[in-house]
Amino acid sequence: MNKHILIVGGGYVGLYTALRLQRKFRRELRDGSVRVTIIDPNSYMTYQPFLPEAAAGNLSPRHMVAPLRRVLPKARILNGLVTKVDHNERTVTFQPPEGAPREIAYDVIVMAAGSISRTLPIPGLTDIGIGFKTVGEAIALRNRVLHLLDVAESSEDPEVRRRALTFVVVGAGFAGVEALAELEDMAKHSTRYYRNIKAADIRWVLVEATARVLPEVGPEMGKWTLEQLRERGIEVKLETRLESCVDGHVVLSDGTEFDAETLVWTAGVKPSPIVAGGGLPIDERGRIRTTTKLTVEGVRDAFAAGDAAGVPDVTTPGEYCAPNAQHAVRQAKVLADNVVRSLRGQELVEYRHKYVGSVAGLGLHQGVANVYGVKLRGFPAWFMHRTYHLSRVPTLNRKVRVVVDWTLALFFKRETISLGEMEHPRDGFRAAVATMRR
Ligand SMILES: Cc1cc2nc3c(=O)[nH]c(=O)nc-3n(C[C@H](O)[C@H](O)[C@H](O)COP(=O)(O)OP(=O)(O)OC[C@H]3O[C@@H](n4cnc5c(N)ncnc54)[C@H](O)[C@@H]3O)c2cc1C
């Protein structure tokens, strides 16, 4: 056997698939009869459920990512984008960060490219909107919220203050609700260091097109979450759509209009663009048509899983597995086993997992959970959220770092510093050069 397994995407599915292949093909990887390559623009896997905690400053951003090269020493990691898959020729086009694209041949492909924010053609959205799927976005948002508190504190113009202190989140799934709840909690806590800002001066608006929030925890706990958010003074607008946000002037479908400096878009995800340009069959929602055995429908030597794949849910016939980590991590295990089985000429197995519910953090010591029918709220749910995600974050090294971050936060006050200038590191130097010219 001399096989090259190429994994497109080093997120949940990519990392866990490669980890298992590394274990199952230990001997083959050593003697070179099997090679595994992962291609991803980043050199790390992002543990996305920790993005809200990183935005709130409870976790260091470096501790919620797993470095691919360290975790997967037996695999080759290439940083860049796969821009085309030619499965007939068994090649992908790889675009590295520098230089010309090149073709890479493979024998087996694993499509694990995940998803991107699903946006709509709303006027102004591309100018002021920000997503919440990457470490960069989470940390930029944290810096932005804290910076805008500084702006409001330093201004006497009520219009400037009002605009700076108005934050809008569109989409009330777990990404939107957790991001909003954590950032609101952090901003409220931070007001104690400002003389001129009270917690009530900060306006948080959650806009949701349907009639419910946090569907992942079921109707009862979703209703409780809605009440909690409203009790905290957050304006939750259900059955409402964002109509436009040109120059930060927000117009909602219920007729409400106001100005806001910040608009976070978390209204759903769609498969990574490589899926559409991938030369593999796609379904009506733009996902890779995938079988219950995690192979690509009607195609040999191609596997898919996670947010980019339309995997039939065998526990609920007619439905597909939802795009979440719970499925992604379990699918990766079955997918890797099936890659091994297919190369050894064995029968493939079916992916079967019944969704067990979800946990969500709503700020420090606050949470909501509905797992295996056990419904929790407040502190017990928050504790469960933390212990569950701690058990899930990849590698012992990261687990220890996360615990250290949380332990430090127990003894010291929250960090409330905006390091927004890190996004423009050359500004100071450019200003110095400009003074020399003068
Ligand atoms: C804020 C937030 C909170 C969440 N919380 C939860 C939770 O509590 N519980 C839960 O179950 N789920 C949660 N999720 C969802 C979960 O994180 C995703 O379902 C999961 O990450 C999907 O795994 P994946 O491997 O399909 O995609 P990802 O983990 O997103 O990985 C895809 C990878 O592919 C790479 N890639 C994309 N395009 C290309 C290309 N063309 N070439 C090469 N590489 C490419 C990307 O860079 C990325 O690294 C949350 C998501 C977010 C954003």
The ligand as a Gaussian input file, in Angstrom:
#p B3LYP/6-31G(d) Opt

LIG

0 1
 C      -19.022000      30.912000      18.771000
 C      -19.307000      29.473000      18.512000
 C      -19.699000      28.657000      19.559000
 C      -19.985000      27.310000      19.329000
 N      -20.369000      26.544000      20.390000
 C      -20.679000      25.246000      20.189000
 C      -21.100000      24.438000      21.279000
 O      -21.201000      24.901000      22.434000
 N      -21.385000      23.124000      21.034000
 C      -21.295000      22.596000      19.763000
 O      -21.598000      21.403000      19.588000
 N      -20.902000      23.340000      18.713000
 C      -20.583000      24.652000      18.887000
 N      -20.183000      25.411000      17.823000
 C      -20.142000      24.823000      16.468000
 C      -18.850000      24.052000      16.211000
 O      -17.734000      24.810000      16.585000
 C      -18.767000      23.659000      14.739000
 O      -19.919000      22.913000      14.413000
 C      -17.513000      22.817000      14.449000
 O      -16.382000      23.631000      14.582000
 C      -17.554000      22.211000      13.044000
 O      -16.367000      21.507000      12.807000
 P      -15.745000      21.432000      11.323000
 O      -14.505000      20.642000      11.418000
 O      -16.791000      21.034000      10.356000
 O      -15.393000      22.963000      10.985000
 P      -14.289000      23.894000      11.657000
 O      -13.995000      23.488000      13.042000
 O      -14.787000      25.289000      11.432000
 O      -13.005000      23.647000      10.761000
 C      -12.957000      23.939000       9.380000
 C      -11.520000      24.242000       9.014000
 O      -11.401000      24.255000       7.600000
 C      -10.541000      25.298000       7.198000
 N      -10.847000      25.650000       5.811000
 C      -11.947000      26.253000       5.318000
 N      -11.854000      26.389000       3.993000
 C      -10.688000      25.833000       3.612000
 C      -10.019000      25.666000       2.376000
 N      -10.563000      26.084000       1.235000
 N       -8.803000      25.073000       2.366000
 C       -8.235000      24.641000       3.504000
 N       -8.826000      24.772000       4.726000
 C      -10.034000      25.359000       4.771000
 C      -10.853000      26.407000       8.202000
 O       -9.765000      27.321000       8.309000
 C      -11.053000      25.613000       9.496000
 O       -9.877000      25.489000      10.227000
 C      -19.890000      26.772000      18.013000
 C      -19.476000      27.586000      16.951000
 C      -19.200000      28.921000      17.195000
 C      -18.762000      29.791000      16.035000

